[in-house]
């Protein structure tokens, strides 16, 4: 996780922080985003190995 995101989380105890982080990870993973490579695809050459 980015440090900027963690800075915004205010908790009373370390256990609460851990729970909030795991809850956030579950929320992020609910709708995964498919990565699509677009950078310089026209110039890419695939060689047979």
C-alpha positions as CSV (number, residue, x, y, z in Angstrom):
1,X,0.0,0.0,0.0
2,X,1.1,3.5,-0.6
3,X,2.4,5.5,2.3
4,X,0.0,8.3,1.4
5,X,-3.0,6.0,1.9
6,X,-1.7,4.7,5.2
7,X,-1.2,8.3,6.5
8,X,-4.9,8.9,6.3
9,X,-5.9,5.9,8.5
10,X,-6.3,6.9,12.1
11,X,-6.6,4.1,14.6
12,X,-6.2,3.5,18.3
13,X,-4.2,0.3,18.2
14,X,-2.0,-1.8,15.9
15,X,-4.6,-4.6,15.7
16,X,-7.2,-2.1,14.5
17,X,-4.8,-0.9,11.8
18,X,-4.2,-4.5,10.6
19,X,-7.9,-5.2,10.4
20,X,-8.5,-2.0,8.4
21,X,-5.7,-2.8,6.0
22,X,-7.0,-6.3,5.3
23,X,-10.5,-5.0,4.9
24,X,-9.2,-2.4,2.3
25,X,-7.4,-5.2,0.4
26,X,-10.6,-7.2,0.3
27,X,-12.4,-4.2,-1.1
28,X,-9.8,-3.6,-3.8
29,X,-9.9,-7.3,-4.9
30,X,-13.7,-7.4,-5.2
31,X,-13.5,-6.0,-8.7
32,X,-10.1,-6.9,-10.2
33,X,-8.9,-4.8,-13.1
34,X,-7.4,-6.6,-16.1
35,X,-4.1,-5.1,-17.0
36,X,-3.8,-4.1,-20.7
37,X,-0.3,-3.3,-22.0
38,X,-0.5,-0.4,-24.5
39,X,2.9,1.2,-24.4
40,X,4.7,0.9,-27.8
41,X,2.7,-2.2,-28.8
42,X,3.2,-1.3,-32.5
43,X,7.0,-1.4,-32.1
44,X,7.1,-4.7,-30.2
45,X,8.6,-7.7,-32.0
46,X,8.0,-11.2,-30.6
47,X,10.8,-13.5,-31.4
48,X,10.4,-17.3,-31.6
49,X,12.5,-19.0,-28.9
